[in-house]
Amino acid sequence: MTTRERVVIRLNNQRATRYTDLLVIGTPEDLAPMFGAASRLGRLVFISAPIPMGGNDTRFRRYVRLRNQ
């Protein structure tokens, strides 16, 4: 399963502004290009600190908020 398949999307329906909240799981090498692209497009609102998955798993979990059009 890829990082994109692990993304959990929850839409927050607000009248003035709409955001997409994501819980992203992956290695820093997988997540950095996605965050960079979102930042360049002006969509990135918030990224949480990386939280280790635990055990022998080297992946991290991060909460991300993106601005919709």
Secondary structure, DSSP 8 states (H G I E B T S, - for coil): --TGGG-EEEEE--SS--EEEEEEEE-HHHHHHHHHHHHHTT-EEEE---EEEETTEEEEEEEEEEE--
